[in-house]
Amino acid sequence: MLFNSHIFIFIFLPITLSIFFKIGRMGYSHFAIAWLAGASLFFYGWWNPAYLILIIGSILFNYTIGVLIVKQASKQASKQASKQASKQASNYLALGIIVNLFLLGYFKYAHFFVANINLLTGETFHLEHILLPLGISFFTFQQIAYLIDAYRGETHKYDFLHYCLFVTFFPQLIAGPIVHHKEMLPQFAEKSTHRFNSEDMAVGLTIFFIGLFKKVVLADGVAVYATPVFDAALNGVTLTFFEAWGGALAYTFQLYFDFSGYSDMAIGLGRMFGIRLPLNFHSPYKAVNIIDFWRRWHITLSRFLRDYLYIPLGGNRKGPLRRGINLMITMLLGGLWHGAGWTFVIWGGLHGVYLLINHAWRSFRRLLGQDVKKSSLFGRGISIALTFTAVVVAWVFFRAESFDAALNILQPMIGLNGFALPETYLGYLNRFASLGTRLVELGWRFEAVEFFKGKREIASLGFLLLLAWFAPNTQQIMTRYNPAFDTYKGKIEQRRWRWIEWQPRRRWAIVCSVVTLLAILGITRVSEFLYFQF
C-alpha cells in the first residue's frame, strides 16, 4: 500500500485514525497501541503477506535479545558477576548483529555476491529470484541500533507492544526515517498521544498533503525527462550534451522531491497520531559543501552511520589519515546499503572522496588563518553551485543500471559527444546576431534530438532548481508548530517574511485546499517512492 494511493488516503488512514483515537478516548491506551501496531502490520502485509513472518520474527528475535542484554547489564552485584554478565551481554549482542546482517545480506545482497563470485572464479552458481522485502534495510538498522544501545546501558526493558510499534509504525516503516528508541518509545507511553488533538491533526494533514504534492506533481512530473535518458544510456544509445545533462538534472530533482515528499508525508502521518518523527530531509541542495550536504540529506541514516560505524571505527580521534580511512569505509558501506550493485559503491566512494577534499580544503583555510564558518555572499553562491554539480555527477552512478550506462551519460556531460540542439532552434538563434550560424561554425549541430525536449524541459528544470535553492522548506513553513525532532546539526534559518509561516487561517486554508486538490488529482497511476527499492 502506497501513501500516494486512493485506498490509503480514503480508506486505510481514516479507519486507522478513527479507531485509534476512539480506543484512546475510552482510556484503553494499551489497546490503542495494539491497534496501531496491528494496523501497521496490515499495512506492511498488503504488499506481500508472506513477509509478515519475516518482520514479526525479526521483532520477536530482537526484542528477546534486547531483554537478555538488558538483564545481563543489570547484574552488577559483584565484580566477578559483572565480568561474566558483560561477556554474556557481548555474546548476545554479537548474535543479534550477526543474525540481523545475515537476513539483510541474504535478501538484499545474495545475488550480488553470487554474481561477483561467478565473475571472479568463472563458476556458474545460480540462485532463484529473491524478492527484496520492503523496508528491510530500515527496520534492520533500527533494531541493530537498539541492541547496541541496550549493550551500552542506554535502553531499558520496554513494553513489548511499544517495541513492536517502534519497529512497525507505518509512517516510517518502509523508507524511514531510521528512528531511535529514545525518540519514539517514550512518546508511545504518553497518555496524550492516544487522545485526539485538533492542532496535531491540522499540522499533520498540511504536511502530508505538501509531501503528496511534491511526490505526484513535482517528482513524477519531472521523471518523464529522466527515465528515457537513463534507459537509452543502458541500451548504448549515443547521447548529446543537452540530452545527458537534461536526464541527469531531471533525475536529480526527481529523487529530491520524491524523497522530500515521502519525508514530509511520514512526518505528517506521525503528527496526525500525536507522534513526532525526526527530521530526515532539510533542503540538501542548499548545502554549501559536501559535509553540509550529508547533514541535510537522509539525516537519520547519516546519524546511524556516524554513531554506529564511523565513531566506533575511531572517527577523527586518531589523526587525519585514520579519519580519511574511516570516512571512506563509512561512505562505501553507506553506498552499498542503498543497493546491491557496484554503481552504489562507486556513488558512496565518490562522496567519500568529496568529503576528504572538503576536509582538506577546510584545513588549508585554517592554515591561512581564515574562519571556515564565514564566507561572502558570492563565495557562498559559488560553494552551493559547486556542491550541487558534484552531487549531480554522483547521482548518475546512483541511478544508472551499470557502470557503462553511467559512462554513457557522463561522457556527453563533458562534451565528448558534441553539442546538438533541435533543428528548429537554428532560425530562432540566428535572430540574435546570427548566433545559430556561429555555433555551427564552432561544431554545434542542429538536428532531430530525441531525448531533449527543448524549452519545455529547460523551464521545468529551471523552475525546480529555483524551488530547491530559494523556496522555504516544509520545516520552515511549519516552524511555529515544531513538526519534527530537529536532527539537523546546523541552524534552521527562519524566513524574513513571517507571512510565509503556516497558521490556521483562511488564507492558508485556501492554499492548502488547492495543494491538496492538485495532489489528489495527480494520483493517476501506481508510482512507488524511489527509496522503496533500498
C-alpha positions as CSV (number, residue, x, y, z in Angstrom):
1,M,0.0,0.0,0.0
2,L,1.4,3.4,-1.0
3,F,0.9,6.7,0.7
4,N,0.1,8.1,-2.7
5,S,-2.9,5.9,-3.4
6,H,-6.6,6.4,-3.0
7,I,-7.1,3.3,-0.9
8,F,-4.5,4.6,1.7
9,I,-5.8,8.2,1.8
10,F,-9.6,7.5,1.8
11,I,-9.9,4.1,3.5
12,F,-6.9,2.9,5.4
13,L,-5.8,6.1,7.0
14,P,-9.3,7.4,8.2
15,I,-10.2,4.0,9.6
16,T,-6.9,3.6,11.4
17,L,-7.1,7.1,12.9
18,S,-10.7,7.0,14.0
19,I,-10.4,3.6,15.7
20,F,-7.1,4.6,17.4
21,F,-8.5,7.7,18.9
22,K,-11.8,6.1,19.8
23,I,-10.0,3.4,21.8
24,G,-7.7,6.0,23.4
25,R,-10.7,8.2,24.4
26,M,-12.1,5.2,26.2
27,G,-9.0,5.0,28.3
28,Y,-7.6,1.8,26.8
29,S,-4.1,3.1,25.9
30,H,-2.6,-0.4,25.7
31,F,-5.3,-1.5,23.2
32,A,-4.8,1.7,21.2
33,I,-1.1,0.9,20.8
34,A,-2.0,-2.7,19.9
35,W,-4.5,-1.5,17.3
36,L,-1.9,0.8,15.7
37,A,0.8,-1.9,15.7
38,G,-1.7,-4.3,14.1
39,A,-2.7,-1.7,11.5
40,S,0.9,-1.1,10.7
41,L,1.5,-4.9,10.2
42,F,-1.6,-4.9,7.9
43,F,-0.1,-2.0,6.0
44,Y,3.2,-3.9,5.6
45,G,1.4,-7.2,4.7
46,W,-0.7,-5.5,2.0
47,W,2.4,-5.6,-0.2
48,N,3.3,-9.3,0.4
49,P,1.6,-11.2,3.3
50,A,4.3,-13.8,3.2
51,Y,6.9,-11.4,4.5
52,L,4.8,-10.7,7.6
53,I,6.5,-13.8,9.0
54,L,9.9,-12.1,8.4
55,I,9.2,-8.8,10.1
56,I,7.3,-10.5,13.1
57,G,10.1,-13.0,13.5
58,S,12.6,-10.1,13.4
59,I,10.7,-8.2,16.1
60,L,10.4,-11.2,18.4
61,F,14.1,-12.2,18.0
62,N,15.5,-8.7,18.5
63,Y,13.2,-7.9,21.5
64,T,14.3,-11.1,23.1
65,I,17.9,-10.4,22.5
66,G,17.4,-6.9,23.8
67,V,15.8,-8.2,27.0
68,L,18.6,-10.6,27.6
69,I,21.2,-7.9,27.1
70,V,19.5,-5.5,29.5
71,K,19.1,-8.4,32.0
72,Q,22.9,-9.1,31.9
73,A,23.7,-5.4,32.1
74,S,21.7,-5.2,35.4
75,K,23.9,-7.9,37.0
76,Q,26.3,-5.7,38.9
77,A,26.3,-7.3,42.3
78,S,29.9,-8.3,42.3
79,K,33.0,-7.8,40.2
80,Q,33.0,-11.4,39.1
81,A,29.3,-11.4,38.2
82,S,29.8,-8.1,36.4
83,K,32.6,-9.6,34.3
84,Q,30.6,-12.7,33.4
85,A,27.5,-10.6,32.7
86,S,29.5,-8.3,30.4
87,K,30.8,-11.3,28.5
88,Q,27.4,-12.8,28.2
89,A,25.9,-9.5,27.0
90,S,28.7,-9.2,24.4
91,N,27.8,-12.7,23.1
92,Y,24.1,-11.8,22.9
93,L,24.9,-8.6,21.0
94,A,27.2,-10.4,18.6
95,L,24.4,-13.0,18.0
96,G,21.9,-10.3,17.4
97,I,24.0,-8.3,14.9
98,I,25.1,-11.5,13.0
99,V,21.5,-12.7,12.6
100,N,20.3,-9.2,11.5
101,L,23.1,-8.8,9.0
102,F,22.6,-12.4,7.7
103,L,19.0,-11.7,6.9
104,L,19.8,-8.4,5.3
105,G,22.6,-10.0,3.4
106,Y,20.5,-12.9,2.2
107,F,17.6,-10.9,0.9
108,K,19.4,-7.9,-0.4
109,Y,22.9,-9.0,-1.4
110,A,22.9,-12.7,-2.1
111,H,22.6,-12.3,-5.9
112,F,25.2,-9.5,-5.8
113,F,27.7,-11.8,-4.0
114,V,27.0,-14.8,-6.2
115,A,27.3,-12.8,-9.4
116,N,30.7,-11.4,-8.3
117,I,31.9,-14.9,-7.2
118,N,31.0,-16.2,-10.6
119,L,32.8,-13.3,-12.3
120,L,36.0,-13.9,-10.3
121,T,36.0,-17.7,-10.4
122,G,34.3,-18.5,-13.7
123,E,31.8,-20.6,-11.9
124,T,28.1,-20.6,-12.7
125,F,26.4,-20.7,-9.3
126,H,22.7,-19.9,-9.6
127,L,20.2,-18.5,-7.1
128,E,16.4,-18.3,-7.7
129,H,14.9,-14.9,-7.6
130,I,14.7,-13.4,-4.1
131,L,12.1,-10.7,-3.7
132,L,13.5,-7.9,-1.5
133,P,11.3,-7.3,1.5
134,L,10.2,-3.7,1.7
135,G,11.9,-1.7,4.4
136,I,14.3,-4.4,5.4
137,S,17.3,-2.1,5.4
138,F,15.4,0.4,7.6
139,F,14.0,-1.9,10.3
140,T,17.2,-3.9,10.4
141,F,19.4,-0.9,11.1
142,Q,16.8,0.4,13.6
143,Q,16.9,-2.8,15.6
144,I,20.7,-3.1,15.4
145,A,20.9,0.4,17.0
146,Y,18.5,-0.7,19.7
147,L,20.6,-3.8,20.5
148,I,23.9,-1.7,20.6
149,D,22.3,0.9,22.9
150,A,21.0,-1.9,25.1
151,Y,24.6,-3.2,25.4
152,R,25.8,0.3,26.2
153,G,23.2,0.5,29.0
154,E,21.3,3.3,27.2
155,T,18.0,1.4,27.0
156,H,15.5,0.0,29.5
157,K,13.2,-3.0,29.4
158,Y,10.4,-1.6,27.3
159,D,6.9,-2.9,26.9
160,F,6.7,-5.4,24.0
161,L,3.8,-3.7,22.3
162,H,5.6,-0.4,22.4
163,Y,8.7,-2.1,20.9
164,C,6.6,-3.7,18.2
165,L,5.1,-0.3,17.3
166,F,8.6,1.2,17.4
167,V,9.6,-1.1,14.6
168,T,6.4,-1.3,12.6
169,F,4.9,2.2,12.9
170,F,3.7,2.5,9.3
171,P,4.6,6.2,8.6
172,Q,8.3,5.3,8.9
173,L,8.4,1.6,8.2
174,I,9.1,1.4,4.5
175,A,11.6,4.2,3.8
176,G,12.5,5.8,7.1
177,P,13.4,7.9,8.9
178,I,15.5,5.5,10.8
179,V,14.0,6.3,14.2
180,H,15.8,6.0,17.6
181,H,14.2,4.3,20.5
182,K,14.8,7.3,22.7
183,E,12.7,9.4,20.4
184,M,9.8,7.0,19.9
185,L,9.2,4.7,22.8
186,P,8.6,7.5,25.5
187,Q,6.0,9.0,23.2
188,F,4.1,5.8,22.9
189,A,3.8,5.7,26.8
190,E,2.3,9.2,27.0
191,K,-1.4,9.2,27.5
192,S,-1.8,12.4,25.5
193,T,-0.6,10.5,22.4
194,H,-3.8,8.4,22.4
195,R,-6.1,11.5,22.6
196,F,-7.3,13.4,19.5
197,N,-5.6,16.8,19.2
198,S,-7.0,19.2,16.6
199,E,-3.7,21.1,16.3
200,D,-1.8,17.9,15.6
201,M,-4.3,16.8,13.0
202,A,-4.3,20.1,11.2
203,V,-0.5,20.3,11.2
204,G,-0.2,16.6,10.1
205,L,-2.7,16.9,7.3
206,T,-1.0,20.0,6.0
207,I,2.5,18.4,6.0
208,F,1.1,15.2,4.5
209,F,-0.5,16.9,1.5
210,I,2.5,19.2,0.9
211,G,4.5,16.0,0.7
212,L,2.0,14.3,-1.6
213,F,2.1,17.3,-3.9
214,K,5.9,17.1,-4.1
215,K,5.7,13.4,-5.0
216,V,2.9,13.2,-7.5
217,V,3.2,16.6,-9.1
218,L,6.8,17.6,-9.0
219,A,8.8,14.3,-8.7
220,D,6.6,12.2,-11.0
221,G,6.2,15.2,-13.3
222,V,9.9,15.6,-14.0
223,A,10.5,11.8,-14.2
224,V,9.5,11.8,-17.9
225,Y,12.7,13.7,-18.7
226,A,14.9,11.3,-16.7
227,T,13.8,7.8,-17.4
228,P,14.2,7.8,-21.2
229,V,17.7,9.2,-21.0
230,F,18.9,6.5,-18.5
231,D,17.2,3.8,-20.4
232,A,18.9,5.0,-23.6
233,A,22.3,5.0,-21.9
234,L,21.7,1.4,-20.7
235,N,21.0,0.4,-24.3
236,G,24.1,2.1,-25.6
237,V,22.5,5.0,-27.4
238,T,24.8,7.9,-28.1
239,L,23.6,10.9,-26.2
240,T,24.5,14.6,-26.7
241,F,25.5,17.2,-24.2
242,F,22.0,18.6,-23.5
243,E,20.3,15.2,-23.5
244,A,22.7,13.9,-20.9
245,W,22.6,17.0,-18.7
246,G,18.8,17.1,-19.0
247,G,18.5,13.5,-17.9
248,A,20.9,13.9,-15.0
249,L,19.3,17.1,-13.7
250,A,15.8,15.6,-14.2
251,Y,16.7,12.6,-12.0
252,T,18.4,14.9,-9.5
253,F,15.1,16.7,-9.0
254,Q,13.0,13.6,-9.3
255,L,14.9,12.0,-6.4
256,Y,14.9,15.2,-4.4
257,F,11.2,15.9,-4.5
258,D,10.4,12.2,-4.2
259,F,12.4,11.7,-1.0
260,S,11.4,15.1,0.3
261,G,7.8,14.3,-0.4
262,Y,8.0,10.9,1.4
263,S,9.8,12.5,4.4
264,D,7.1,15.2,4.7
265,M,4.3,12.6,4.4
266,A,5.9,10.4,7.1
267,I,6.2,13.4,9.4
268,G,2.7,14.5,8.7
269,L,1.2,11.0,9.3
270,G,3.1,10.7,12.5
271,R,1.9,14.0,13.7
272,M,-1.8,13.0,13.0
273,F,-1.3,10.3,15.6
274,G,0.4,12.7,18.0
275,I,3.8,11.3,17.3
276,R,6.8,13.5,16.3
277,L,9.3,11.8,13.9
278,P,12.9,13.0,13.5
279,L,13.6,15.4,10.6
280,N,15.2,13.5,7.8
281,F,15.5,16.0,5.0
282,H,16.4,19.7,5.1
283,S,17.0,21.3,1.8
284,P,20.2,19.4,0.9
285,Y,20.7,21.3,-2.4
286,K,21.2,24.4,-0.4
287,A,24.3,22.9,1.1
288,V,27.5,25.0,0.9
289,N,29.7,21.9,0.9
290,I,29.5,18.1,1.0
291,I,29.8,18.0,4.8
292,D,26.8,20.2,4.9
293,F,25.0,18.1,2.3
294,W,25.3,15.0,4.5
295,R,23.9,16.9,7.4
296,R,20.8,17.7,5.3
297,W,20.3,14.6,3.2
298,H,18.8,11.4,4.8
299,I,19.8,12.8,8.2
300,T,18.8,9.8,10.2
301,L,21.0,7.5,8.0
302,S,23.9,9.8,8.4
303,R,23.3,9.8,12.2
304,F,23.3,6.0,12.2
305,L,26.4,5.7,10.1
306,R,28.2,8.3,12.4
307,D,27.1,6.8,15.7
308,Y,27.3,3.1,14.9
309,L,30.1,2.9,12.3
310,Y,32.3,6.0,11.9
311,I,32.8,6.7,15.6
312,P,33.3,3.1,16.6
313,L,36.0,2.9,13.9
314,G,37.8,5.7,15.6
315,G,36.1,8.7,14.0
316,N,38.5,11.7,13.8
317,R,40.3,10.9,17.1
318,K,43.3,9.2,15.6
319,G,44.6,11.7,13.2
320,P,43.8,12.9,9.6
321,L,44.9,9.7,7.9
322,R,42.8,7.4,10.1
323,R,39.9,9.8,9.8
324,G,40.2,9.7,6.0
325,I,40.2,5.8,6.1
326,N,37.2,5.8,8.4
327,L,35.3,8.2,6.2
328,M,35.9,6.1,3.1
329,I,34.9,2.9,4.8
330,T,31.7,4.6,6.1
331,M,30.7,6.1,2.8
332,L,31.5,2.9,0.8
333,L,29.3,0.9,3.2
334,G,26.7,3.6,3.1
335,G,26.7,3.3,-0.7
336,L,26.3,-0.5,-0.5
337,W,23.4,0.0,2.0
338,H,21.5,1.8,-0.7
339,G,21.7,-1.1,-3.2
340,A,23.4,-4.3,-4.2
341,G,25.5,-3.0,-7.1
342,W,28.9,-1.6,-7.8
343,T,27.3,1.7,-9.0
344,F,26.1,2.3,-5.5
345,V,29.5,1.5,-4.1
346,I,31.1,4.0,-6.6
347,W,28.5,6.6,-5.6
348,G,29.4,6.1,-1.9
349,G,33.1,6.2,-2.8
350,L,32.7,9.4,-4.8
351,H,31.0,11.1,-1.8
352,G,33.9,9.7,0.4
353,V,36.4,11.4,-1.9
354,Y,34.3,14.6,-1.9
355,L,34.4,14.6,1.9
356,L,38.1,14.1,2.0
357,I,38.6,17.1,-0.4
358,N,36.2,19.1,1.7
359,H,38.1,18.4,5.0
360,A,41.4,19.1,3.3
361,W,40.2,22.4,2.0
362,R,38.9,23.4,5.4
363,S,42.3,22.5,6.9
364,F,44.0,24.6,4.3
365,R,41.8,27.6,5.0
366,R,42.6,27.3,8.7
367,L,46.3,27.3,8.0
368,L,45.8,30.6,6.2
369,G,44.1,31.9,9.3
370,Q,40.6,32.1,7.8
371,D,37.4,31.4,9.6
372,V,35.8,28.4,7.8
373,K,32.4,29.4,9.2
374,K,32.4,32.7,7.4
375,S,32.1,33.5,3.7
376,S,30.9,36.2,1.4
377,L,27.6,36.1,-0.4
378,F,29.4,35.5,-3.7
379,G,31.6,32.8,-2.1
380,R,28.5,31.1,-0.6
381,G,26.8,31.1,-4.0
382,I,29.8,29.5,-5.7
383,S,30.1,26.9,-3.0
384,I,26.4,25.9,-3.4
385,A,26.7,25.7,-7.2
386,L,29.9,23.6,-6.9
387,T,28.4,21.3,-4.3
388,F,25.3,20.9,-6.4
389,T,27.3,20.0,-9.5
390,A,29.3,17.4,-7.6
391,V,26.1,15.8,-6.3
392,V,24.6,15.7,-9.8
393,V,27.6,13.8,-11.1
394,A,27.4,11.3,-8.3
395,W,23.7,10.8,-8.8
396,V,24.5,9.5,-12.3
397,F,26.1,6.4,-10.8
398,F,23.3,6.1,-8.2
399,R,20.7,6.0,-11.0
400,A,22.5,4.1,-13.8
401,E,21.9,0.4,-14.1
402,S,25.5,-0.3,-14.9
403,F,29.0,1.3,-14.9
404,D,28.9,1.5,-18.7
405,A,25.5,3.2,-18.6
406,A,26.8,5.8,-16.2
407,L,29.8,6.5,-18.5
408,N,27.3,6.8,-21.5
409,I,25.8,9.8,-19.6
410,L,29.0,11.3,-18.0
411,Q,30.9,11.4,-21.3
412,P,28.4,13.6,-23.1
413,M,28.0,15.7,-20.0
414,I,31.6,16.9,-20.5
415,G,31.1,17.4,-24.2
416,L,32.8,14.3,-25.6
417,N,29.8,13.5,-27.9
418,G,29.4,17.1,-29.2
419,F,26.6,19.6,-28.8
420,A,23.3,19.3,-30.6
421,L,20.1,21.3,-30.4
422,P,16.7,20.8,-32.1
423,E,16.9,22.0,-35.7
424,T,14.1,24.4,-35.2
425,Y,16.4,26.4,-32.9
426,L,18.7,27.4,-35.7
427,G,16.4,30.0,-37.2
428,Y,15.5,31.3,-33.7
429,L,19.1,31.7,-32.7
430,N,20.0,33.4,-35.9
431,R,17.8,36.3,-34.9
432,F,20.5,37.2,-32.4
433,A,23.5,38.3,-34.5
434,S,23.5,35.0,-36.4
435,L,24.2,33.1,-33.3
436,G,23.0,29.9,-34.8
437,T,25.4,30.1,-37.7
438,R,28.3,30.9,-35.4
439,L,27.5,27.9,-33.3
440,V,27.5,25.7,-36.4
441,E,30.9,27.1,-37.3
442,L,32.1,26.0,-33.8
443,G,30.9,22.4,-34.4
444,W,27.4,22.5,-32.9
445,R,24.7,20.5,-34.7
446,F,21.1,21.4,-35.3
447,E,19.2,18.1,-35.9
448,A,16.4,15.9,-34.5
449,V,17.2,15.4,-30.8
450,E,15.1,12.6,-29.3
451,F,15.8,13.0,-25.6
452,F,16.0,16.7,-25.1
453,K,12.6,18.5,-25.1
454,G,13.9,22.0,-25.5
455,K,12.2,25.0,-23.9
456,R,9.6,22.9,-22.0
457,E,12.3,20.8,-20.3
458,I,14.5,23.8,-19.6
459,A,11.5,25.6,-18.0
460,S,10.7,22.6,-15.8
461,L,14.2,22.0,-14.7
462,G,14.8,25.7,-14.1
463,F,11.6,26.0,-12.0
464,L,12.6,23.0,-9.8
465,L,16.1,24.4,-9.3
466,L,14.6,27.7,-8.1
467,L,12.4,25.8,-5.7
468,A,15.3,23.7,-4.4
469,W,17.6,26.7,-3.9
470,F,15.3,29.5,-2.8
471,A,11.9,28.3,-1.6
472,P,11.4,27.7,2.1
473,N,11.1,24.0,3.1
474,T,8.3,22.4,5.0
475,Q,10.2,22.7,8.3
476,Q,10.5,26.4,7.8
477,I,6.9,26.9,6.7
478,M,5.6,24.9,9.7
479,T,8.2,26.3,12.2
480,R,5.6,27.7,14.6
481,Y,4.4,24.1,15.4
482,N,7.7,22.2,15.7
483,P,6.6,19.5,13.2
484,A,9.6,17.1,13.8
485,F,12.5,16.4,16.1
486,D,15.3,18.7,15.0
487,T,18.1,16.3,13.9
488,Y,19.8,18.9,11.6
489,K,23.1,19.9,13.2
490,G,23.2,23.4,11.6
491,K,20.9,26.3,12.3
492,I,17.5,26.2,10.7
493,E,17.2,29.7,9.3
494,Q,13.9,31.4,9.7
495,R,12.4,33.3,6.7
496,R,12.3,37.1,6.9
497,W,8.8,37.1,5.8
498,R,6.6,35.8,8.7
499,W,3.6,35.6,6.4
500,I,5.2,32.5,4.8
501,E,4.8,30.6,8.1
502,W,1.7,28.4,8.3
503,Q,-1.1,29.3,10.6
504,P,-4.7,28.1,10.9
505,R,-6.1,31.0,8.9
506,R,-8.4,31.4,5.9
507,R,-5.5,32.3,3.6
508,W,-3.6,29.1,4.4
509,A,-6.8,27.1,4.3
510,I,-7.3,28.2,0.6
511,V,-3.6,27.5,-0.2
512,C,-3.7,24.0,1.4
513,S,-7.0,23.2,-0.3
514,V,-5.5,23.9,-3.7
515,V,-2.4,21.9,-3.0
516,T,-4.5,19.0,-1.7
517,L,-6.8,19.1,-4.8
518,L,-3.8,19.2,-7.2
519,A,-2.1,16.4,-5.3
520,I,-5.1,14.1,-5.3
521,L,-5.9,14.8,-8.9
522,G,-2.2,13.9,-9.7
523,I,-2.7,10.4,-8.4
524,T,-3.4,8.8,-11.8
525,R,-1.2,5.7,-11.7
526,V,0.8,3.5,-9.3
527,S,4.1,5.3,-8.6
528,E,6.4,3.9,-5.9
529,F,8.7,6.1,-3.9
530,L,12.3,5.7,-5.2
531,Y,13.6,4.9,-1.7
532,F,11.3,1.8,-1.5
533,Q,13.9,-0.1,-3.5
534,F,16.6,0.4,-0.8
